[in-house]
Amino acid sequence: MADHRDEPLVLGIETSCDETGVGIVHGTKLLADTVASSVDEHARFGGVVPEVASRAHLEAMVATIDRALNDAGVKARDLDGIAVTAGPGLAGALLVGVTAAKAYAYALGKPLYGVNHLASHICVDQLEHGRLPEPTMALLVSGGHSSLLLSSDITSDVRPLGATIDDAAGEAFDKIARVLQLGFPGGPVIDRLAREGDPAAIAFPRGLTGPRDAAYDFSFSGLKTAVARWIEAKRATGEEVPVRDVAASFQEAVVDVLTRKAVRACKDEGVDHLMIGGGVAANSRLRALAEERCERAGIRLRVPRPGLCTDNGAMVAALGAEMVARNRAASDWRLSADSSLPVTETHVPGDAHLHPRPHGHAPSHDHVHESAKDNLYS
């Protein structure tokens, strides 16, 4: 295939939680985004069970990769690299993805890139809105993360400004949905019910918004407790719980804090772009309030379509393509899963970073055993 140093063709594998995602991108063009979700298997437990997620990834991996290649209309041998989420996430689930990526990279004779899950959530926006401005302010909100990040180079420089100190936003949605007996996952159903409720009906607290509180950190544990106690008090007196008003008021408390702090960070850092990503970025009220506040502040808002906000392989492929395009060092066979990989480590290089290649040279495949190239994928 033609030289892809300017527009790399990369396959990405995402298995940090309960979705087996495989994406293929050509530069910033999305060719395939396939997902095998195990969410239904976790619903009866009210949350993700790591062992169940790992088994589901193992069972879905090969079929999902084959489907992505077919959807993209490309052959595995034409790929310029294999990218995989190395962390953070569930250790067992990550190991399935990393092991699969190693196997495919080895068999195909392609460079391997272990990348950061959070940085991937930022980079995915390039597939919809073009190249990220530098610097970019990113608000990432999901079941496991609520973070404010400043990136001047998505492949090498992501600086955390603030993060959740307890429950993440998505986690709070799931827990309140459980109290309201709405099922799992909680985010979509609360979003739907909130549209029919009054967001001002109940004055729920806004965590860490006092003058002496950390400017960019988040806390939703107190909010979660306040909502749960309000519901319990209603039930204790035999009153009917106004589910729609509770959902709307709770949701408003969450998105109010998220958007307020994100806009403040943009102003303080002199950044005129805000990118919002992660599963909670699919929330309709978060999108609407962010757009309203960014417009008033003169900040350009970038939010990928909902399908690209949740965990997916396309975001991993997007960051992998940037690694190839910017000549970043590939990972080696010592790559492993790191459930607590810090966002400052946007990717996990191997020994290649000790011997950087001249600018413009294609990534070295010296770490791949040559005899593996002549196989059924060649």
C-alpha positions as CSV (number, residue, x, y, z in Angstrom):
1,M,0.0,0.0,0.0
2,A,1.1,3.6,-0.4
3,D,3.3,5.3,2.2
4,H,1.0,6.5,5.0
5,R,3.5,8.6,7.0
6,D,1.3,11.7,6.4
7,E,-2.0,9.8,6.6
8,P,-1.4,6.5,8.5
9,L,-3.8,3.6,8.4
10,V,-4.2,2.4,12.0
11,L,-6.3,-0.2,13.8
12,G,-7.2,0.6,17.4
13,I,-8.4,-1.8,20.1
14,E,-10.2,-0.6,23.3
15,T,-11.0,-3.0,26.2
16,S,-10.7,-0.8,29.3
17,C,-14.2,-1.6,30.6
18,D,-17.2,-3.5,29.3
19,E,-17.1,-2.8,25.6
20,T,-14.9,-4.4,23.0
21,G,-14.2,-1.6,20.5
22,V,-12.2,-1.9,17.3
23,G,-11.7,1.1,15.0
24,I,-9.8,1.8,11.9
25,V,-8.8,5.3,10.8
26,H,-6.8,6.7,7.8
27,G,-5.3,9.9,9.3
28,T,-8.3,11.7,10.7
29,K,-10.8,9.9,8.5
30,L,-12.9,7.2,10.3
31,L,-13.2,4.0,8.2
32,A,-14.7,1.6,10.8
33,D,-16.0,1.7,14.3
34,T,-17.2,-1.6,15.6
35,V,-18.3,-2.4,19.2
36,A,-19.3,-5.6,21.0
37,S,-20.9,-4.5,24.3
38,S,-21.4,-6.8,27.3
39,V,-23.5,-4.2,29.1
40,D,-26.5,-6.6,29.2
41,E,-24.4,-9.2,31.0
42,H,-23.6,-6.7,33.7
43,A,-27.1,-5.2,34.1
44,R,-28.3,-7.8,36.5
45,F,-25.4,-7.0,38.9
46,G,-26.1,-3.3,38.8
47,G,-22.6,-2.5,37.5
48,V,-19.6,-3.8,35.6
49,V,-18.2,-7.1,36.9
50,P,-14.5,-7.2,35.9
51,E,-14.3,-11.0,35.4
52,V,-17.4,-11.0,33.2
53,A,-16.0,-8.1,31.1
54,S,-12.7,-9.9,30.6
55,R,-14.4,-13.1,29.4
56,A,-16.6,-11.1,27.0
57,H,-13.6,-9.3,25.5
58,L,-11.9,-12.6,24.9
59,E,-14.9,-14.1,23.2
60,A,-15.6,-11.0,21.0
61,M,-12.1,-10.0,20.0
62,V,-11.4,-11.8,16.8
63,A,-14.9,-11.4,15.3
64,T,-14.9,-7.7,16.2
65,I,-11.5,-7.1,14.5
66,D,-12.6,-9.1,11.4
67,R,-15.8,-7.0,11.2
68,A,-13.9,-3.8,11.5
69,L,-11.5,-4.8,8.7
70,N,-14.5,-5.8,6.5
71,D,-16.4,-2.5,7.3
72,A,-13.3,-0.5,6.4
73,G,-12.6,-2.4,3.2
74,V,-9.0,-2.9,4.0
75,K,-6.7,-5.9,4.5
76,A,-4.8,-6.3,7.8
77,R,-1.5,-6.4,5.9
78,D,-2.1,-2.8,4.7
79,L,-2.2,-1.4,8.2
80,D,0.6,0.9,9.3
81,G,0.2,0.2,13.0
82,I,-1.8,-1.4,15.8
83,A,-2.9,0.8,18.7
84,V,-4.3,-0.5,21.9
85,T,-5.5,1.0,25.2
86,A,-2.8,0.2,27.8
87,G,-4.5,2.0,30.6
88,P,-6.2,3.2,32.7
89,G,-9.0,0.7,33.2
90,L,-9.9,-2.7,34.5
91,A,-6.7,-4.7,34.7
92,G,-8.1,-8.0,33.3
93,A,-10.0,-6.3,30.6
94,L,-7.0,-4.3,29.5
95,L,-4.8,-7.4,29.4
96,V,-7.1,-9.0,26.9
97,G,-6.8,-6.1,24.5
98,V,-3.1,-5.7,25.0
99,T,-2.4,-9.4,24.4
100,A,-4.6,-9.3,21.2
101,A,-2.8,-6.2,19.9
102,K,0.6,-7.8,20.5
103,A,-0.5,-10.9,18.6
104,Y,-1.8,-9.1,15.6
105,A,1.2,-6.7,15.5
106,Y,3.7,-9.6,15.8
107,A,1.9,-11.7,13.1
108,L,1.5,-8.8,10.7
109,G,5.0,-7.2,11.3
110,K,3.5,-3.9,12.3
111,P,4.5,-1.4,15.0
112,L,2.6,-1.6,18.2
113,Y,1.4,1.5,20.2
114,G,0.1,1.2,23.7
115,V,-1.9,4.4,24.3
116,N,-3.7,6.2,27.1
117,H,-7.4,5.8,27.4
118,L,-8.0,9.4,28.5
119,A,-5.8,10.9,25.8
120,S,-7.7,8.8,23.3
121,H,-11.0,10.3,24.4
122,I,-9.6,13.7,23.5
123,C,-8.1,12.7,20.2
124,V,-11.3,11.1,18.9
125,D,-12.7,14.6,18.3
126,Q,-10.3,14.9,15.3
127,L,-12.4,12.3,13.5
128,E,-15.4,14.7,13.5
129,H,-14.1,18.2,13.8
130,G,-10.6,18.1,12.2
131,R,-7.3,18.6,13.9
132,L,-7.3,19.6,17.5
133,P,-6.1,23.1,18.2
134,E,-3.0,23.4,20.4
135,P,-3.5,23.9,23.2
136,T,-6.8,22.2,23.8
137,M,-8.8,22.2,27.1
138,A,-10.6,18.9,27.6
139,L,-13.4,18.0,30.0
140,L,-13.6,14.2,30.2
141,V,-16.6,12.8,32.0
142,S,-17.4,9.1,32.3
143,G,-18.2,6.3,34.7
144,G,-14.6,6.3,36.0
145,H,-13.3,9.7,35.3
146,S,-14.1,13.4,35.7
147,S,-11.1,15.4,34.6
148,L,-10.0,18.7,33.3
149,L,-6.9,18.3,31.0
150,L,-4.8,20.8,29.1
151,S,-3.0,19.4,26.1
152,S,-0.5,21.2,23.9
153,D,0.4,18.0,22.0
154,I,-2.0,15.0,22.3
155,T,0.9,12.6,21.7
156,S,3.3,13.9,24.3
157,D,1.9,16.6,26.5
158,V,-1.4,16.3,28.5
159,R,-1.4,18.1,31.8
160,P,-4.1,17.4,34.4
161,L,-5.6,20.5,36.0
162,G,-8.3,18.8,38.1
163,A,-10.0,15.5,38.7
164,T,-12.7,13.9,40.8
165,I,-11.7,13.3,44.4
166,D,-14.4,10.6,44.9
167,D,-17.3,9.5,42.7
168,A,-17.0,10.4,39.0
169,A,-20.0,11.9,37.3
170,G,-21.0,8.8,35.4
171,E,-20.7,6.8,38.6
172,A,-23.0,9.2,40.4
173,F,-25.6,8.8,37.6
174,D,-25.5,5.0,38.0
175,K,-25.8,5.1,41.7
176,I,-28.8,7.5,41.7
177,A,-30.4,5.4,39.0
178,R,-30.1,2.4,41.3
179,V,-31.7,4.3,44.2
180,L,-34.6,5.3,41.9
181,Q,-34.8,1.7,40.7
182,L,-34.2,2.7,37.0
183,G,-31.7,0.0,36.1
184,F,-28.2,0.0,34.7
185,P,-26.6,2.0,33.1
186,G,-28.1,5.0,34.7
187,G,-27.0,7.9,32.5
188,P,-29.3,7.4,29.5
189,V,-32.4,6.8,31.5
190,I,-31.9,9.8,33.8
191,D,-31.2,12.0,30.8
192,R,-34.4,10.8,29.2
193,L,-36.6,11.3,32.4
194,A,-35.0,14.6,33.2
195,R,-36.3,16.1,30.0
196,E,-39.8,15.8,31.5
197,G,-38.8,17.1,34.9
198,D,-38.1,20.5,36.5
199,P,-34.4,21.1,37.1
200,A,-35.2,23.7,39.7
201,A,-37.6,21.6,41.6
202,I,-35.1,20.5,44.3
203,A,-32.0,22.5,45.4
204,F,-29.4,19.8,45.5
205,P,-25.8,20.8,46.5
206,R,-23.0,21.7,44.1
207,G,-19.8,20.1,45.4
208,L,-16.4,21.9,45.6
209,T,-17.8,25.3,44.4
210,G,-16.9,27.4,47.5
211,P,-14.4,30.2,47.3
212,R,-11.8,28.0,49.2
213,D,-12.4,24.8,47.3
214,A,-10.0,23.5,44.6
215,A,-10.9,25.4,41.5
216,Y,-10.8,22.5,39.0
217,D,-11.4,19.4,41.1
218,F,-14.8,17.6,41.3
219,S,-16.8,15.8,44.0
220,F,-20.1,14.1,43.5
221,S,-20.2,11.9,46.5
222,G,-21.9,14.5,48.7
223,L,-24.5,15.2,45.9
224,K,-25.1,11.5,45.6
225,T,-25.7,11.2,49.3
226,A,-28.0,14.2,49.4
227,V,-30.2,12.9,46.6
228,A,-30.4,9.4,48.2
229,R,-31.4,10.8,51.5
230,W,-34.0,13.1,49.9
231,I,-35.5,10.1,48.2
232,E,-35.4,8.0,51.4
233,A,-37.1,10.7,53.3
234,K,-40.0,10.8,50.8
235,R,-40.4,7.1,50.9
236,A,-40.3,7.0,54.7
237,T,-43.3,9.3,54.9
238,G,-45.1,7.3,52.3
239,E,-45.0,10.1,49.7
240,E,-44.5,9.4,46.0
241,V,-41.1,10.2,44.7
242,P,-41.3,12.7,41.8
243,V,-38.8,10.7,39.7
244,R,-38.6,13.1,36.8
245,D,-38.0,16.1,39.0
246,V,-35.4,14.3,41.0
247,A,-33.7,13.2,37.8
248,A,-33.8,16.7,36.4
249,S,-32.6,18.4,39.6
250,F,-29.8,15.9,40.1
251,Q,-28.6,16.1,36.5
252,E,-28.6,19.9,36.6
253,A,-26.4,19.8,39.7
254,V,-23.9,17.6,38.0
255,V,-23.7,19.5,34.7
256,D,-23.8,22.9,36.4
257,V,-20.5,22.1,38.2
258,L,-18.9,20.4,35.2
259,T,-19.5,23.3,32.8
260,R,-18.8,26.0,35.3
261,K,-15.4,24.7,36.1
262,A,-14.5,23.9,32.5
263,V,-15.3,27.4,31.3
264,R,-13.4,28.9,34.3
265,A,-10.3,26.7,33.4
266,C,-10.5,28.0,29.8
267,K,-10.6,31.6,30.9
268,D,-7.8,31.1,33.5
269,E,-5.5,29.4,31.0
270,G,-6.3,31.6,28.1
271,V,-7.6,28.8,25.9
272,D,-10.4,29.6,23.5
273,H,-11.4,25.9,22.7
274,L,-13.2,23.4,25.0
275,M,-13.5,19.8,24.0
276,I,-15.9,17.5,26.0
277,G,-15.5,13.7,25.8
278,G,-16.3,10.5,27.7
279,G,-19.5,8.7,28.1
280,V,-21.3,11.4,30.0
281,A,-20.6,13.8,27.1
282,A,-23.5,12.1,25.4
283,N,-25.8,13.7,28.0
284,S,-28.1,16.2,26.3
285,R,-28.3,18.7,29.1
286,L,-24.5,18.7,29.5
287,R,-24.2,19.5,25.8
288,A,-26.8,22.2,25.9
289,L,-25.5,24.0,29.0
290,A,-21.9,23.8,27.8
291,E,-22.9,25.3,24.5
292,E,-24.8,28.1,26.2
293,R,-21.9,29.0,28.6
294,C,-19.2,28.6,26.0
295,E,-21.0,30.9,23.7
296,R,-21.3,33.6,26.4
297,A,-17.6,33.3,27.2
298,G,-16.4,33.4,23.6
299,I,-15.2,29.8,23.7
300,R,-15.5,27.4,20.8
301,L,-17.1,24.1,21.9
302,R,-16.1,20.7,20.4
303,V,-18.1,17.7,21.4
304,P,-18.0,14.5,19.3
305,R,-21.3,12.8,18.4
306,P,-22.6,10.5,21.2
307,G,-21.3,7.3,19.5
308,L,-17.7,8.6,19.7
309,C,-18.1,9.8,23.3
310,T,-18.5,6.3,24.8
311,D,-15.6,3.9,24.9
312,N,-14.7,2.8,21.3
313,G,-11.8,1.6,19.2
314,A,-12.0,4.6,16.9
315,M,-10.6,6.9,19.6
316,V,-7.6,4.5,20.1
317,A,-7.0,4.3,16.4
318,A,-7.1,8.1,16.2
319,L,-4.4,8.5,18.8
320,G,-2.4,5.7,17.3
321,A,-2.5,7.4,13.9
322,E,-1.2,10.6,15.5
323,M,1.7,8.6,17.1
324,V,2.6,7.3,13.6
325,A,2.2,10.6,11.9
326,R,4.4,12.4,14.5
327,N,7.0,9.7,14.5
328,R,6.6,8.7,18.1
329,A,8.4,5.6,19.3
330,A,6.5,2.3,19.1
331,S,6.0,0.1,22.1
332,D,7.9,-3.2,22.5
333,W,6.9,-6.6,23.6
334,R,7.3,-5.7,27.3
335,L,4.1,-3.6,26.9
336,S,1.6,-4.5,29.6
337,A,-1.7,-3.3,31.0
338,D,-1.5,-0.5,33.6
339,S,-4.8,0.0,35.3
340,S,-3.7,3.3,36.8
341,L,-1.7,4.6,33.9
342,P,-1.4,8.4,34.5
343,V,-2.8,10.7,31.7
344,T,0.6,12.4,31.5
345,E,1.8,9.1,29.9
346,T,-0.1,9.5,26.6
347,H,1.6,6.3,25.3
348,V,4.0,3.7,26.5
349,P,7.1,3.5,24.3
350,G,9.7,0.8,24.2
351,D,13.5,1.0,23.9
352,A,13.0,2.9,20.6
353,H,12.7,6.1,22.6
354,L,16.4,5.8,23.5
355,H,17.4,5.8,19.8
356,P,15.0,8.3,18.1
357,R,14.7,8.0,14.3
358,P,15.5,10.9,12.0
359,H,12.6,13.1,11.3
360,G,10.4,11.8,8.5
361,H,11.5,8.2,8.6
362,A,8.9,5.5,8.9
363,P,8.6,3.7,12.3
364,S,11.0,0.9,12.7
365,H,9.7,-2.7,12.9
366,D,12.9,-4.1,14.4
367,H,11.0,-5.3,17.4
368,V,8.9,-7.7,15.2
369,H,10.1,-11.1,14.4
370,E,10.5,-11.3,10.7
371,S,9.4,-14.9,10.4
372,A,5.9,-13.9,11.6
373,K,5.2,-11.9,8.5
374,D,4.5,-14.8,6.2
375,N,1.1,-15.9,7.6
376,L,-2.5,-16.0,6.7
377,Y,-2.8,-12.2,7.1
378,S,0.0,-11.5,4.6
